[in-house]
Amino acid sequence: MHFFLRITTKLMRMPKTTIGMVILGFVLFSATVAYLLEPGTFETWFNAAYWVLTTMATVGYGDYFAKTVAGKVFTIFLYIFGIGLLSLVIGRTIDSMGSIQRQRGAGTLSYRGSHHIILINWNKKVQAAVEEIMSYTPAAQIVIIDESSRHPLEHLHQVHFISGDPSSDEILAKANLSEARAAIIFADSRIEEASLIDGKSLLVASSIERIAPHVHTTVEITQEKNIQNFRHVQINEFVLSHDAISRLAVRSALQEGNPEVIRQLLSRQHGADIYEVPGNTKWKTYRDAFMDLLSQGATLLADRNDLAINRKLDEPIPPEARLYIVADEATFRRISGV
């Protein structure tokens, strides 16, 4: 018994690959011995290997069994050592799965996927952003980077977490920034002074541009005057933290129902939404596109950032046009053929 405990202790300290090789070698050795002991019982080496595995797994179908004394003694050997080895493998597997889950919760695992969206600095707005992304693209993979020590949305398997300083090259590499589709830097609400909040966002944006300038980057800022501080950093979009809330509050007071319309357009989860539609060779002018889309239940809204196309319907659509419509999802899918 003491010998068996020593062997087990040594095996538990071995790397997983070494244990796997030991188990494989044990199965091959046992199958060979079983076949040599009772060739008439097993008929082929494969049948002997099959019997060894069913014995080690304690399944015991009974279609093969040892008939000689030597074979039965060897069966006892399998009961003692084979089942113990298999139990060890199962235990190590369960322990490894638990370790991976603990590392995932602590944010120490690296993300190896691609075309994901990185959200930086955790707060309630980030949670709303996750919900919006998942409603927009249910299969999207999301990586949250934050300096907290616990995964904020551990129950969502497609949301991954990296714990650490988001301006650190090492942390951004763990999030696989270079393969990301987009990065959104949210204002860190744990910092009290607005200028320091935007300063941290600038530091993170600078790191992103240096490592992966091709990644579409959006930054939430707290003070509009601080946008000039980002002039040397490539930022695709800026979002002013409190500006939209203030404007919606005023419109709610002066124009009843107006904020609800905007809320629908901003959220994929409610009502109609804004979609980009592919071009159509039939559309020569904006009027052609407007009337065709209208007949299909959609309203042509803009070409890129130009919302005034209703005043130039007879102008030709330029090759670089990007047309946006207001429609529900079903109408958009029918128009775009997706």
C-alpha positions in Angstrom: 0.0 0.0 0.0 2.9 2.4 0.9 4.4 1.7 -2.5 1.1 2.4 -4.3 0.8 5.7 -2.4 4.3 6.7 -3.4 3.6 6.0 -7.0 0.3 7.9 -6.9 2.0 10.9 -5.3 4.7 11.0 -8.0 2.1 10.7 -10.8 0.1 13.6 -9.3 3.2 15.8 -9.5 3.8 15.0 -13.2 2.8 17.3 -16.0 -0.5 16.4 -17.7 1.2 15.4 -20.9 3.5 13.0 -19.0 0.5 11.4 -17.2 -1.2 11.0 -20.6 1.8 9.2 -22.0 1.9 7.0 -18.9 -1.8 6.0 -19.2 -1.4 5.3 -22.9 1.7 3.1 -22.3 -0.1 1.3 -19.5 -3.1 0.5 -21.8 -0.9 -0.7 -24.6 1.2 -2.8 -22.2 -1.9 -4.3 -20.5 -3.6 -5.1 -23.8 -0.5 -6.9 -25.0 -0.1 -8.9 -21.8 -3.8 -9.8 -21.7 -3.6 -11.0 -25.3 -0.5 -13.1 -24.7 -2.0 -14.6 -21.6 -5.3 -15.6 -23.2 -5.2 -15.4 -27.0 -8.1 -17.8 -27.4 -10.3 -15.6 -25.2 -9.7 -12.3 -26.9 -8.8 -13.6 -30.4 -7.3 -10.2 -31.5 -5.1 -7.6 -29.8 -7.8 -5.0 -30.4 -10.3 -7.1 -28.4 -7.8 -7.3 -25.6 -7.3 -3.5 -25.6 -11.1 -3.0 -25.6 -11.4 -5.3 -22.5 -8.6 -3.4 -20.7 -10.4 -0.1 -21.3 -13.8 -1.4 -20.2 -12.2 -2.9 -17.1 -10.3 0.3 -16.2 -13.5 2.3 -16.7 -15.4 -0.2 -14.4 -18.0 -0.7 -17.2 -17.6 -4.4 -17.4 -19.9 -5.5 -20.2 -19.1 -9.1 -19.7 -18.6 -9.9 -23.4 -14.9 -10.7 -22.6 -13.5 -11.9 -19.3 -10.4 -13.8 -18.1 -10.8 -17.5 -17.8 -7.3 -18.7 -16.7 -5.8 -18.2 -13.2 -3.0 -16.0 -14.8 -5.7 -13.9 -16.6 -7.7 -13.5 -13.4 -4.6 -12.4 -11.5 -3.9 -9.9 -14.2 -7.5 -8.7 -13.9 -6.9 -8.0 -10.2 -3.8 -6.1 -11.2 -5.9 -3.9 -13.5 -8.5 -3.4 -10.8 -5.8 -2.0 -8.4 -3.6 0.0 -10.7 -5.7 0.6 -13.9 -8.7 2.0 -12.2 -6.5 4.1 -9.9 -4.7 5.6 -12.9 -7.9 6.4 -14.6 -9.3 8.0 -11.5 -6.1 10.1 -11.3 -6.7 11.3 -14.9 -10.3 12.2 -14.2 -9.3 14.1 -11.0 -6.6 16.0 -12.8 -9.0 16.9 -15.6 -11.6 18.2 -13.2 -8.9 20.1 -11.3 -7.7 21.7 -14.6 -11.2 22.7 -15.6 -11.7 24.3 -12.2 -8.4 26.1 -12.5 -9.3 27.5 -15.9 -12.6 28.7 -14.5 -10.9 30.4 -11.6 -8.4 32.0 -13.9 -11.3 33.2 -16.2 -13.0 34.8 -13.2 -9.8 36.5 -12.0 -9.1 37.8 -15.5 -5.7 36.2 -15.9 -6.4 34.2 -19.1 -5.4 35.5 -22.5 -8.0 35.8 -25.2 -7.0 34.0 -28.5 -9.9 34.8 -30.7 -10.3 37.5 -33.4 -12.7 40.0 -34.7 -13.9 40.7 -31.1 -14.9 44.0 -29.5 -12.8 45.3 -26.6 -14.6 47.4 -23.9 -12.2 49.3 -21.5 -13.1 50.3 -17.9 -16.1 48.6 -16.3 -19.2 50.5 -15.2 -23.0 50.3 -15.8 -22.6 51.9 -19.2 -20.3 49.0 -20.2 -23.0 46.6 -19.1 -25.5 48.4 -21.3 -23.0 48.3 -24.1 -22.6 44.5 -23.7 -26.4 44.0 -23.9 -26.6 46.2 -27.0 -23.7 44.4 -28.8 -25.3 41.0 -28.0 -28.7 42.2 -29.4 -27.0 43.6 -32.5 -24.7 40.6 -33.1 -25.7 37.6 -30.8 -22.6 35.7 -31.7 -20.2 38.6 -31.0 -17.2 37.9 -28.7 -16.5 40.7 -26.2 -13.4 41.3 -24.1 -13.7 43.6 -21.0 -10.4 45.1 -19.7 -10.6 46.6 -16.2 -8.3 47.0 -13.2 -10.8 45.2 -10.9 -10.0 41.7 -9.8 -13.2 39.9 -10.7 -15.1 39.1 -13.9 -18.2 41.4 -13.8 -20.2 39.2 -16.2 -18.9 35.7 -15.5 -22.2 34.1 -16.4 -22.0 35.2 -20.0 -19.6 32.8 -21.7 -19.0 35.0 -24.8 -17.9 37.9 -22.5 -14.2 37.5 -21.6 -12.3 39.5 -18.9 -8.7 40.7 -18.6 -7.7 42.2 -15.3 -5.0 44.9 -15.4 -4.0 48.3 -16.5 -5.6 48.9 -20.0 -2.7 51.1 -21.1 -0.2 48.3 -20.5 1.2 46.6 -23.6 1.1 43.3 -21.8 -2.6 43.6 -20.9 -3.6 44.8 -24.4 -1.7 41.8 -25.9 -3.6 39.4 -23.5 -6.8 40.9 -25.0 -5.4 40.2 -28.5 -5.8 43.8 -29.5 -4.2 43.4 -32.9 -6.9 41.0 -34.0 -9.8 43.0 -32.6 -12.6 44.5 -34.6 -13.0 47.6 -32.4 -12.1 49.1 -29.1 -14.3 51.4 -27.0 -12.7 53.3 -24.1 -15.2 54.3 -21.5 -14.6 57.1 -19.0 -13.3 55.6 -15.7 -16.0 56.7 -13.2 -13.8 55.8 -10.3 -11.7 58.9 -10.9 -13.2 62.0 -9.4 -11.5 64.8 -11.5 -12.8 65.1 -15.1 -9.4 66.1 -16.6 -7.7 63.0 -15.0 -10.5 60.8 -16.4 -9.8 62.0 -19.9 -6.1 61.9 -19.3 -6.4 58.2 -18.6 -8.5 57.7 -21.7 -5.8 59.5 -23.7 -3.1 57.2 -22.3 -5.1 54.1 -23.2 -5.9 55.5 -26.7 -2.2 56.2 -27.3 -1.3 52.6 -26.4 -3.9 51.3 -28.7 -2.7 53.4 -31.6 0.9 52.4 -31.1 0.1 48.6 -31.0 -2.8 48.4 -33.4 -3.6 51.6 -35.3 -6.0 49.7 -37.7 -8.4 49.0 -34.9 -11.5 51.2 -34.9 -11.3 53.2 -31.7 -14.1 55.1 -29.9 -13.4 57.2 -26.8 -15.9 58.5 -24.2 -14.7 61.9 -22.9 -16.1 63.9 -20.0 -15.2 67.4 -21.3 -15.5 68.5 -24.9 -12.5 70.9 -24.5 -10.3 67.8 -23.9 -10.8 66.6 -27.5 -7.9 68.8 -28.6 -5.6 66.8 -26.4 -6.3 63.8 -28.6 -5.2 65.5 -31.8 -2.0 63.5 -32.1 -3.8 60.2 -31.5 -5.9 58.5 -34.2 -9.4 58.3 -32.8 -12.3 57.3 -35.0 -15.1 58.6 -32.8 -15.6 60.7 -29.7 -18.7 60.4 -27.4 -19.3 63.1 -24.9 -20.4 61.6 -21.6 -23.1 63.9 -20.3 -23.9 65.8 -23.5 -26.4 63.3 -24.9 -28.2 62.9 -21.5 -28.5 66.7 -21.1 -29.9 67.2 -24.6 -32.4 64.3 -24.2 -33.6 65.8 -20.9 -34.2 69.2 -22.5 -36.0 67.6 -25.5 -38.1 65.6 -23.1 -39.2 68.7 -21.4 -39.9 70.8 -24.6 -40.8 68.1 -27.1 -42.8 65.3 -25.6 -42.0 61.9 -27.2 -38.9 63.1 -29.0 -36.4 61.2 -26.7 -38.4 58.0 -27.3 -37.8 58.3 -31.0 -34.1 58.8 -30.4 -33.9 55.9 -27.9 -35.4 53.6 -30.5 -32.8 54.7 -33.1 -29.9 54.3 -30.7 -30.9 50.8 -29.4 -31.1 47.6 -31.5 -33.4 46.2 -28.8 -36.4 48.6 -29.3 -38.4 49.6 -32.4 -36.9 50.7 -35.7 -33.2 51.2 -36.2 -30.5 52.7 -38.5 -28.9 50.3 -40.9 -26.4 50.6 -43.8 -27.7 49.1 -47.0 -25.6 47.9 -49.9 -25.8 49.8 -53.2 -28.0 48.8 -56.1 -27.2 49.2 -59.7 -30.7 50.4 -60.4 -30.2 53.5 -58.3 -28.7 56.3 -60.3 -29.9 59.2 -58.1 -30.9 59.6 -54.5 -34.5 59.8 -55.6 -34.2 56.3 -57.2 -32.9 54.9 -54.0 -35.4 56.8 -51.8 -38.5 55.7 -53.8 -37.3 52.1 -54.1 -36.5 51.8 -50.4 -39.8 53.5 -49.5 -41.7 50.9 -51.5 -40.0 48.2 -49.5 -40.9 49.7 -46.1 -37.7 51.6 -45.4 -36.8 55.3 -45.3 -33.5 56.6 -46.8 -31.9 58.7 -44.1 -28.4 59.7 -45.0 -25.3 59.2 -47.2 -22.4 58.8 -44.7 -22.9 61.8 -42.3 -25.0 63.8 -44.8 -28.6 64.0 -43.5 -29.7 66.5 -46.1 -30.1 64.2 -49.1 -33.9 64.8 -49.2 -32.9 68.3 -50.6 -30.8 66.8 -53.4 -32.8 63.8 -54.5 -32.0 64.4 -58.2 -28.2 64.4 -57.7 -26.4 61.2 -58.8 -25.2 58.8 -56.1 -21.4 59.0 -55.9 -19.4 55.7 -56.1 -18.2 56.2 -52.5 -21.7 56.6 -51.1 -22.7 54.7 -47.9 -26.5 54.8 -47.6 -28.3 54.5 -44.3 -32.0 53.7 -43.8 -34.5 53.6 -40.9 -36.3 50.3 -40.8 -37.1 47.3 -38.6 -34.8 44.4 -38.7 -37.0 42.2 -40.9 -37.2 44.9 -43.5 -33.5 45.5 -43.5 -32.8 41.7 -43.9 -35.2 41.5 -46.8 -33.6 44.5 -48.6 -30.0 43.4 -48.0 -30.7 39.8 -48.6 -29.2 38.5 -45.4 
